């Protein structure tokens, strides 16, 4: 038999496989994250919220009506219900195992989606891979996504929505943009903290102005996002906000929490926890990512605003480390961008050194 044709010079076979389809890397990242989380899955309910979520899922299955808990969070109930119905039909058991499974699944999907989102906003595969890996192996994300908390699912749909919105604007695809706005709006029903990401999503839409998109298209895209996002507010979130504003004692309401002030004593604890979950290497790379984006202010601004959300999450009366999951996301993304920039400088220096040695 004649020998097979060799690969093109300078092309590694594994690299050729990875570049043969745009879906291979995100799928591999998803499978890596799913397997990693499966090893550390919690054996049962870890937090009071998860117990209430499991009860709401079981009640919804029994009554045939979607039952909320705390501030509603009907999206979280619906997600878990979709997984629970076939599980209940097969085993007859309760939702205790389903709730952690859904968190693991959406956590793994978030890692794969993070790659797509970062690749969309930067165009750099290395930055996208690094950001996904930083998130995947972060221990705060690991614990949150293996105990059944709905924060993981909320972030997945928020990042998925942002990816679809930006890729839709880049391609001029209204179905993609509509799906992105719907996914982002759904994230608000999974956990109401996603409301704080609305202005950040609007800022991300400004990226289109760098892609020969006019002001008219920007206004239409923003209107699409805001109109679809308004649906959860019309259904129940609006009433929830009004009740919070008009209540004499807002903290007495189910699932409510109070803002302790911009620089409350809780904030110091939050910053200590933030350092614990990022540490010097990721903070250094994130700083390098900020420097790399200085000449792209339309991209840098939404990330900086996202980081500043720690001044809300780190100042609420019910603060817990899991609240930092939302402001952690821009750190891993900026860290991926910074790592890619440093790797580029190292490679350039190596090539220059090799050229000088060869000359």
N, C-alpha and C positions, 0 to 999 in steps of 0.2 A: 504493500500500500504506500502511496506517495505521502511524504510528510505534510502535515497541515501547514498552511501559510502562517508565517509569524505575524505577531501583532505589529502595528505601525511603530517605528522607532520613537522612544520616549513615552509611549503609552502603556500604562500598567493595566493588566487585565481587570483587576478589581475596580479601578477607576472607570474603565470602559463600561463595566456592568452598572456601576452607580449612576453614570451619566446617560445610560441608555433610556431611562424613563424618569420623568420628574417626580414620580410617585414612590420610587424605590427608597429614597432616603427617609421621607416622612413615615413610610410604613415600617421601616426598620427601627426608627426611633420610637414609634408606637409600640412595637413588639418588645423592644428592650424595656420600655417603661412599664408595660403591662406585666412582664415577667418579674421585674424588680419589685413592683408593688405587691404582686401576688405572694411573694415570699414573706412580706411583712404585714400582711392583712391582719387586722384586729379580729380576735375570735368572737366578739360580740359587740354590744352597744357600749360605747366609751363615754359619750356625753349625753346630758339630759335632752339636748336638741334632737339627737338621733333617735332617742326613745320616742319622743313626740312625733317625729317624722314617720317612724315605723308604724305607730298607732294610726296616724292619719292615712297612711297607705292601706293598712288593713281595713280601716273603716270605709275607705273609698271603694275597695273591692267588695265589701259586704253590702253596702247600700246602693252601689251603682252611681253615686254622686261624688264629685271631687270634693274632698274634705281638706280644708287648709289647717295650718297650725301656726302659732305665734302671730306674725303679721300677715298671714296668708300663705305665701311661698307655694302657691299652687303649682308652679312649674316644677319645683323639686318633688312634690307629691306625684305629679303626672309622670315624670321620668322614672321614678322608682316603681310606680304602679305598672308601667309598661313592662318592666322586668319582673315584677312580682306576680302578675296574672299567670303567665306560663309556669313559673316556679311553683305557685300554689296548686295549679292544676296537676302538676307532676308529683308533688310531694305532700301537699296538704298542710305544709308548715307555715309559720308566720314569716314576717318580713325581716327578721333579725339578720339573716345572712345576705339579704338582697341589698339593704342600704349600704354596707361597705363595698359590695360588688359594684354598684353603680358609681360610687365615688372613685374606685380603682379604675373602672373603664373610662370615665370622663377625664380622670387625671392623665391616663395614658393618651387619650385623644388630644388633650391639651398640649402635651409634649410634642406630638406630631404636628398639630396645628400651629404651635409656636414657630416651628421651622418654616412653614408656609408663610406666616405673617411677617417674620423677620426677613425672609427672602424677598417678599413683595416690597417692603419699604426700603431695603438696602440693595437688593440685587446681588448680595454676597452669600454664597453657600456656606463658607466657613463661619461667618458671623451667625448664620441661621442655625448651623449644627451646634456651635458653642453655646448659644443662648438656650437651645433645647436641652443640652446636657447639663448646663448649670441649673436649670429648673428641675430636671429629672432627679438629680442627686441631692437637691437641697433638702435638709432634714425637716424643715418646717412644712414644706410641700409634701414630703413623704408621710409625715404623721397625719396631716390634714386629709390626705387622699386615701389613707388606709383605715380610717376610723369611721367614715361615713358622713362627714360634714358636707353640707351642700355648697360650701364656698368653692370647692373644686369644680363642680358642675357649672356654677355661675360664671367662673372665669373662663371655662372652656367655651361657653356660648358667646361670651363677650369678645374673646379673641377671635373666634370663628367669624363672628359678625364683622369685626374690623377687617379681617383678611378678605372676606367676600366683598365688603364695601369698597376697599381700596383696589382690589383686583378688578372689580366691576367698573370702577371709574376709569381705570387705566385702559380697559378694553372696550369701554362704551357699552357695556352689557347691562341693560335694565333688569333682566331676570336675576343676574348675579347680585346686583345692588339691592334689589328687593329682598332676596334671600338673606343678604347680610344684615339689612335693617331688621328683618323679622327675627333672625337669630339673636341680634343684640337686644331687641325688645323682650324676647323670651328670657334672656338672662336676668332681667329685672324681676321676673316672676319667680325665679329660682331663689334669689336673695336680693332684698331691696337695696343693699349697699351698692349695687351696680348703677344706681341713679347718679352717683358721683362720677361715673365714667362718661356720661353723656357729653359734657363740654369737651372732654378729651377726644371723643369720637368725632365731634365737629371739627376740632383742630386738625385731626388726621386727614379730614377731607380736603384741607387746603393743599395737600400734596399734589392734587391734580393740577394746580396752577403752574407747577413746574413741568407739566406734560401737555402743554398747549391747550389746556382746558380753559374756556372762558368763564367769566363771572356768572353768566346765565346758567351754565351747566353746574357750577358750584352751588348756586342758589337752589336749583332743582334737586340736586343730590342731598343737600342739607334738609330741604323740605321733606323729601322722601323719608329720611331718617327720623326726623322729628314727628311726622304724622304717624308713622308706624309705631314709634316708641310711645306715642301718646295713648295707644290702645290699652296697655296695662293700667295707666293712670285713670282712664275712663272706666275701666272695669272695677278697680278697687284701690289702687295705690293712691289716687287722688283723695278719696275719703280717708284713707289712713293718714295722709299728711295733714289734712284739715283737722282731724281728731287730735293729732299731736300738737298742732299750733294752738288750738282752742281749749285744750284740756287744762284744768287748773293744776293738776298734778300729772304731767305727761309720763313720768316714770312709773305711774301706777297702771298704765295701759299694758296689755299683754305684749311681751317681746320688745318693749320700748327700752331705750337707753338715753341717757342724758349727756350733753356736751359739757365738759367740765371747764372749758375755757381754752384759749389758744395755747397758753403755756402753763398748763396745769401740772401738778406734781407727777401725774401719770405719764406725762410726755417723756420725762427722764427715764422711766422704766422702759418705755417703748423704744427709745433710742438704744438703750442697752441691749434689748432683745434684737433690734435691727442689726446691731453690730455682731451679735452672736450668730445670726443666720446668714450673714454675708462674709464677715471677716475681711482681713486686709487684702488678700488676693483679688476677690471679686470687687471690692471697693476700688482698688487700684485700676482694674480693667474697666470698671464703669466710668471712672474719671477719664481714662484714656478714650472711652467711647464718646464722652461729652466733648472732649477736645476734637475728636474726629468729625463731630457734627456741627462744630462752630460755624462752618461755612454753609450749613444747611439749616438755617433757623426755623424754617417751616416744619422740619422733621424733629428738630431738637426741642421745640417748645412743648408739644404734647407729652413728650417723655418727662420733661422737667416738671410739668404740671402733675403728671401721674406720680412722680416721686413725692411731691408736696402733699399728697393725700395722707401722708403719715401724720400731718398736723391735725387731721380729723380723727383718723383711726386710733392715733396715739393719745387722744384726749377725751375719749368717751368713758363714761362711768363703768361700763361693763367690759373694759378692755381685757383682752387676752392675747397671747402671742399670735394666735391664728388670724387675728385682725390684720396682721402685717402681710398676709398673703397677697393682697391687692397691691400695696406699694412695693412688694418684692419683685413683681413682674418687670417694671422698667429697669431695675438693677441688673437682672439677668440678661435683658436685651442689650442694654448699654455695655455690659460686660462682654457679650458676644461681639459687639461692634468694635470695642476696644481691643479685644484679643485678635480679631481679624486684622486690625490696623497694625498692631505690633508685629504680628506674623508677617505681614507684607513688608515692613521695614527690615525685619531680620532676613527675609528672603532676598531683598534687594541688596543688602550689605553682603550677603554670601555670594551672590552672583557677581557683584563688583570685585570682591576679593578673588574669586575664581578667575575672572577675566584678567585681573592684574597679574595673578600667578602664572596664567597661561601665556600672557604677553611677555 
